């Protein structure tokens, strides 16, 4: 969690911050990054724009805090009892975020804008750092169960799974088949080569 986000919650309370974050992501989904403005967020949230500017000095800083703190993108690490089950639950969440509106509009708008906006790219990096930190418990439990070794690259596993969903759903514009999640987790964990 970045300092701007922590400060906002102390100053205005969680409820006010949530209203601002929700308005930010709603406006982003409706208008894209170019159409996202502090003034628009102020109007949607009912919070004075000078208050928003006091907590976040720029649109990128506000969006970065909203990505981590908004309810629309909340993540509760799964605990199914197996690594495969947990990874299927994580990938299922990612697949939903990429294919169901408004979350899909948010994800595509943010990552598209981050490719040519260094400030936003830094905030997106913070978002993904926050996500992998939250997901770490999945891998800690898998190590404790003996499913993986302690030196397993958890970030690489998540990137392989998330990357598959991004390429299929966003770049190829193909539907994610009913068995996409289970097949993808199986290939990442067990490989594609036939046994024999």
C-alpha positions in Angstrom: 0.0 0.0 0.0 1.5 3.3 -1.0 1.8 6.3 1.3 -0.8 8.4 -0.6 -3.3 5.6 -0.1 -2.6 5.2 3.6 -2.8 9.0 4.1 -6.1 9.2 2.4 -7.6 6.6 4.6 -6.3 8.3 7.8 -7.5 11.8 6.7 -10.9 11.1 5.3 -11.7 7.7 6.6 -12.2 4.4 4.7 -15.8 5.3 3.6 -14.8 8.5 2.0 -11.8 6.9 0.3 -14.0 4.1 -1.0 -16.5 6.6 -2.5 -13.6 8.3 -4.3 -12.1 5.0 -5.5 -15.4 3.7 -6.7 -16.1 6.9 -8.6 -12.6 6.8 -10.1 -12.9 3.3 -11.4 -16.5 3.8 -12.6 -15.4 6.9 -14.6 -12.4 5.0 -16.0 -14.7 2.2 -17.2 -17.1 4.7 -18.8 -14.6 7.2 -20.3 -11.2 5.5 -20.5 -8.0 7.0 -19.1 -8.2 10.1 -21.3 -11.7 10.8 -20.0 -10.8 10.3 -16.4 -10.5 13.6 -14.6 -10.2 14.7 -11.0 -13.2 17.0 -11.6 -15.3 14.1 -12.9 -14.3 12.0 -9.9 -15.3 14.9 -7.6 -18.7 15.2 -9.3 -19.4 11.4 -9.1 -18.2 11.0 -5.5 -19.6 14.2 -4.1 -16.2 15.1 -2.7 -14.7 18.5 -3.3 -12.0 18.4 -5.9 -9.6 20.3 -3.7 -9.9 17.5 -1.1 -9.0 15.0 -3.7 -6.0 17.0 -4.9 -4.9 17.3 -1.3 -4.8 13.5 -1.0 -3.6 12.7 -4.5 -1.6 15.3 -6.4 -2.4 13.8 -9.9 -4.8 11.6 -11.8 -2.2 8.9 -12.0 -1.7 8.9 -8.2 -5.4 8.8 -7.6 -5.9 5.9 -10.0 -3.0 4.0 -8.5 -4.6 4.3 -5.0 -8.0 3.3 -6.4 -6.6 0.1 -8.1 -5.3 -1.1 -4.8 -8.1 0.1 -2.5 -11.3 -0.1 -4.6 -13.9 -2.8 -3.9 -14.3 -3.6 -7.6 -10.8 -5.2 -7.7 -10.6 -6.7 -4.2 -8.7 -10.0 -3.9 -9.1 -12.5 -1.2 -6.4 -15.2 -1.6 -8.2 -18.6 -2.0 -7.6 -21.5 0.3 -9.0 -24.7 -1.3 -6.5 -27.1 0.3 -4.4 -27.7 -2.8 -2.1 -25.6 -4.9 -3.9 -26.5 -8.1 -7.3 -25.6 -6.6 -5.9 -22.3 -5.3 -4.3 -21.4 -8.7 -7.6 -22.3 -10.5 -9.4 -19.9 -8.1 -6.9 -17.2 -8.8 -7.0 -17.7 -12.5 -10.8 -17.8 -12.4 -10.7 -14.4 -10.7 -8.3 -13.0 -13.3 -10.4 -14.4 -16.1 -13.5 -12.8 -14.7 -11.7 -9.4 -14.4 -10.7 -9.6 -18.0 -14.1 -10.7 -19.5 -16.8 -9.2 -17.3 -17.6 -5.5 -17.4 -16.9 -3.1 -15.8 -13.7 -4.8 -14.5 -12.6 -5.7 -18.0 -12.9 -2.1 -19.2 -10.9 -1.0 -16.1 -8.1 -3.5 -16.8 -7.8 -2.8 -20.5 -7.9 1.0 -20.0 -5.3 1.0 -17.2 -2.8 -1.2 -18.9 -3.2 0.5 -22.2 -2.6 3.9 -20.7 0.3 2.7 -18.6 2.3 1.7 -21.8 2.9 5.4 -22.6 2.5 7.1 -19.2 5.5 6.6 -16.9 3.7 7.9 -13.8 0.8 5.6 -14.3 3.1 2.7 -15.1 4.8 3.1 -11.7 1.4 3.0 -9.9 0.4 -0.1 -11.9 3.7 -1.7 -10.8 2.7 -1.0 -7.2 -0.7 -2.6 -7.9 0.9 -5.8 -9.1 3.4 -5.8 -6.2 0.4 -5.5 -3.8 -1.3 -8.4 -5.6 1.7 -10.8 -5.5 2.1 -10.0 -1.8 -1.5 -10.9 -1.1 -1.2 -14.1 -3.2 2.0 -15.2 -1.4 0.0 -17.1 1.3 -1.2 -19.5 -1.5 2.4 -20.5 -2.1 3.5 -20.5 1.5 0.7 -23.1 2.2 1.8 -25.1 -0.9 5.3 -25.2 0.5 4.1 -26.3 3.9 2.0 -29.1 2.2 5.1 -30.3 0.2 3.5 -29.5 -3.1 6.3 -27.1 -4.2 9.8 -26.2 -2.9 10.5 -23.0 -1.1 12.5 -21.7 -4.0 9.6 -21.9 -6.4 9.2 -18.6 -8.3 5.6 -17.7 -7.3 5.6 -14.6 -9.4 6.5 -16.5 -12.5 3.7 -19.0 -11.9 1.2 -16.2 -11.5 2.6 -14.4 -14.6 2.3 -17.5 -16.7 -1.4 -18.0 -15.7 -2.4 -14.4 -15.9 -0.4 -14.0 -19.2 -2.4 -16.8 -20.8 -5.7 -15.2 -19.8 -4.6 -11.7 -21.1 -3.4 -13.0 -24.4 -6.4 -15.2 -25.0 -9.1 -12.7 -23.8 -7.7 -9.3 -24.5 -5.2 -9.6 -27.3 -6.7 -12.5 -29.3 -10.2 -11.5 -28.4 -11.2 -15.1 -28.0 -13.7 -16.5 -25.5 -12.2 -18.4 -22.5 -13.6 -21.9 -22.9 -15.3 -23.6 -20.0 -12.2 -25.7 -19.2 -9.6 -22.9 -19.9 -8.8 -22.3 -16.2 -8.3 -26.0 -15.3 -6.3 -26.8 -18.5 -4.1 -23.8 -18.1 -3.3 -24.5 -14.5 -2.6 -28.2 -15.4 -0.2 -27.2 -18.2 1.6 -24.7 -16.0 2.0 -27.1 -13.1 2.5 -30.3 -15.0 3.8 -29.3 -18.5 2.4 -30.0 -21.9 4.5 -33.1 -22.8 2.5 -36.3 -22.9 3.5 -38.8 -20.2 5.4 -41.8 -21.5 
